[in-house]
Amino acid sequence: MIQKLMKHQRLEISLLLIMMTLFCFSLSLFRYYISDTKVFFFLNWNLFLAWIPLIITSFAVIFNVKSKLSLMIMVVIWILFFPNSPYILTDLFHLKVRSSIPIWYDLVVILSYAWTGLICGFISLGDIEKFLSAYLKKPMINLIVVFFLFLSSFGVYLGRFLRWNSWDILNNPFGLFNDIIVRFIYPLEHTKTWGVTLLLGIMLNFMYFMVKVIKKEHPTITPLNIN
């Protein structure tokens, strides 16, 4: 298995992401050392969750999973965790002036975590595109990608404002379903839900497809494994 990983093209970006993750962790440790507060320690848990979609698709890529049933199960599990990747962007809400640490340092901390989590999600979404390319044409895949990004934005809303987690689909499925369905039945009473979903979804789509264009136009300057 180790030799297989070493030869795989995923190695370069994985090493960069691991290094970036360690950098993020070191920033939070240094902040704790200086301020003696654990204000941003929660970012480490959020980043762990952001890694899960990439771990899921990486195993499928490395071990060349081709079974339709296995891929369907993988996509379902993946989409439950995928919103955790862009979710860290909303941790910018926690940015404020604090007496113990300069605000510019906290900005670097949050952006570092947010960028790492977002790239984990984008690479995993690129993997999903590759899996779908065996069964669907490119225009349909692009529509599905756009849908997934808007769906993840809705998931970010559920997590940030309603405090639902990915595993609540097992812990409290009826409560989660109730909060979701009421927003579809009475959309005009939940304009915040759809405002966040729409604008964040548009932003994520622009970001993802821009990364794809950069990869296409300059394949030698970026290691991102995105179609």
ABEGO torsion letter per residue (X at the ends): XAAAAAABAAAAAAAAAAAAAAAAAAAAAAAAAAAGBAAAAAAAAAAAAAAAAAAAAAAAAAAGBABAAAAAAAAAAAAAAAAAAAAAAAAAAABBBBAABBAAAAAAAAAAAAAAAAAAAAAAAAAAAAAAAAABBAAAAAAAAAAAAAAAAAAAAAAAAAGBBAAAAAABAAAAAAAAAAAAABAAABAAAAAAAAAAAAAAAAAAAAAAAAAAABAAABABBBX
